[in-house]
Amino acid sequence: MNLVCNGLNTGYRRHAELLKDVDINFHSGVLYALMGENGAGKSCLLKTVAGLLKPLAGEVHLQHSTDAAADTSTLLASPRRQRPMRERARWQGYLEQQARPFWSLPVRDIVALGADARRDWSPEEAENAIELVLRQCQCQSIAERPVLELSAGEQQRVLLARVLAAKPRVLLVDEPTAGLDPRHQQSVMQLLKTQAEQGALVIAVMHDIALARQFCDQVVLLGREPSAHVFSVGKPDQVLQPETLYKVFGIRG
């Protein structure tokens, strides 16, 4: 299962297009870091791929096979058509930037909401999935606590567990390590890498260059000059070179 962006222009309709002419094929089994300066269009692109924003031009397709002879694809998004979110929920998970819960439910109940997307599961399958992600996200010890009594970093782990509870084949996460201490940053990135190694397609909006180098398979780097665009795509050691970082961020690193 791959996600294919063809000639994608995206942005918020009240403003000019943020990102133009995006042609990318995101492959299953790969952890992608989506990087760039603030305002380069990272979250906007992720929301468009997730179906939360309509493209201003171009299309997003779901490719069901890597065999060209047997390939079938589904149109997910275009300026005139969007696949229903209920249909997407069976195979896609999305964690928004700086997500926060609003109701003080126990952590276990928050995580269980993610498993509700899998109407094809038995109660036993759902419970097993919930217990697995509680363990994976290091939330077992806080499973019965009201979520609003937790720190922002703990809440971030709980909300990631909720997304993972449905076992999505496409995982889209916006700054998943924001607010986490170094140990839990490493833990979350390792968890995302494991999801990719098990066959999921994972796209993570990131700012931490060191974490991207350590954990990610591919980097999609967005530039802003003369207008927002895909500046470079490739392995971290190819893309995150000093001269490239200087051109995009104005830093040496």
LUMGUPA-427417 format. One record per residue (C-alpha): x, y, z. Coordinates in steps of 0.05 Angstrom, whole numbers, plus 5000, padded with zeros to 4 digits. Each point is the difference from the previous one (the first is absolute). Layout:
BEGIN
XYZ...
! end
This chain:
BEGIN
500050005000503150664977497650725000501250384936499750764994499350244928500850744984497450185069498750725018497750115071498550565048494550355037494950324954500050675035507450074983504749864943502149304985505249765050503049434961500149894925501449444950501149445050501649344966501849475052498949255007499849805074501549255007497749505052505349765048503550675002500450535055500150694969502150645034496350604971504450605016500850744984499550695031493850245036494950194949502949574944493649594996501749365039493649965040495950234940502949444957498749495054492850235009498949964925502749294996495749835061493750264966498950595048501550524946497849974927505650104949499850654963502549624939502649304986498249345032501749515055499449264983500349375041504049484961498249295021505749634967507350124982499249534941498850454940496749444961494949885056499650695028493450305022499350685031494650405035499150754994500250275071499950744989499350524945497050704998493249704986500149345037501949735069499649295026495649975063503850035065496149395026502949604943507050275012499749835074500449264984507250074975502550705018502150315066501250745011503050375060499350754995505050515024499750165074493849575009496750055068494249615030494050405025496449495044503149705062498849284982504649455026505949884954497649304982493350284976503650534957504249464967493949564990496950554957505349844947498149274997492750204987502050154927500949254990492949764996502549354970503349805066497149575054500050285072505949555015504050264941498650725020502049875072506549664978501750594956498750495057504449625048505549964948500450754986499550175074506349595009503450264937498850735018502049895073493050175025498449385041501750335066495350594986494449604966494850145054501850735012495750574973503550264938499450745020504149865063506149804958505750434975500050254928505349484982495949435031493850244963504049994935501749275011492849835017497450334936505249634958497749355033492950174980502150084927504049355001494449615032496649914932506549714970500050494942503749824936501250744986502350415060500350764995502850365062501350745009505950145047499049365040505950155047497950715019500050095075503449345015506349915040506149694964498649295023492850014976502050354935504549414985494649515021494750324955504750034940501949275010492649835003498750364934506049654968497349335024493350164968503550124934504249375007493549615009497450284934496550655017501150644960502050535052500750754987502250435059500650754999506550145038504750565019505449605036505649874950503649525046493849565009498650004926507149774985499749465053493249694986497150204932500949634934498350594956499750765007495350454961502850705008495750594982502850684979496850684999503950404948497750254951493649655021498549385042502049364965503249325010507450175005502949315007498049275012504749445019503649645056501850435061507549984987498750244929494950555014502350275067506750254975503150655027499150374935492749794994498550195073503050684986495850114938493549795034501050215073505850494997503949575049506349584999499049315029
! end
